[in-house]
Amino acid sequence: MGANLVIEGLKFMVLGMTTVFLFLMLMIFVLNIISKVVKKYFPPKKLKPILARRGRATTPKTSDDNAVVAAIVASIQEFKKQK
């Protein structure tokens, strides 16, 4: 009786692990196909290089960049005040 329950438990374990393994393999296969389709029909855009050879910006700073820098500096100063 007890050995029969152990064998049944092992059967369910193997069935469950096989099901999970097959599902994961199917998911990887489908994701690879989706990745290839997306790359084919929606190629990544070319980005402009941000830094030149000497580490300087290739484009002049805009007002948005200045606003971001000002916000970062202000938040760092406020954080240091709280310590």
N, C-alpha and C positions, 0 to 999 in steps of 0.2 A: 504494500500500500504506500509506504513512505517513499520507496524508490520510484514508484510510478509518478508521484507528484513532482519529484525532482526532475525526472525526464520530461514531463509536461512543461515544467518551468523553463528548462533548457530549450525546448522547442519554441516556446513563446519568445524567449530571449533572442534566439537565432532569427526567428521570423521578424521581430521588431528591429533588430540591428540591420538585417538585410533590407528591410523597407526603408529605413533611414538612409542607408548607404546608396540605394538606388535613387531615392529622391534627391540626394545631394549631387549625385552624378548627373542626373537630368537637369537640375538647376544650373550646374556649371556649364553644361552643354548649351542650354538656352541662353544663358548670359553671354557666352562667347559669341553666339549667333547675333544677339541683339547688339553687342559691342561692334561687330563688324558692319552691321547695317547702319548703325548710327555714324560710325566713322566714314562710311561711304557716302551717305546722303547729307551729313552735317559735319564736314571736315573742320578741324580746329582753325581758328583765325590766327594769322601770323601777328605776333606782338612785336612792337618796336623795342629795340634794345634800350633799356633805361639808362644804363651807365656806359660811358665811353671807356676807352682803354685806360685812362688815368683815373677812373673812378668819379668823373664829373658827370653831371646830368647832360644829356644831349639836347634837351629842350629847356628853355627857361622856365622857372617856376611860375605857375599861374596863381591867381588869387585863391583858387580852391586849395592848392598845395599850402599856401601860406596860412589859410584858415585851419587846415588840419594840423600843421606844425604848432600854431598858437594854441589849439585845443589840447594837444598832447602836453605842451609845456605847462599850461595852466593846471591840467589834471595832476601832473607830477608834483608841482609846487603845492597843490592842495593836499596831496597824499603825504608829502613830507611835513606839512603843518600838523597833521593829525597824529603823527608819531611823537 
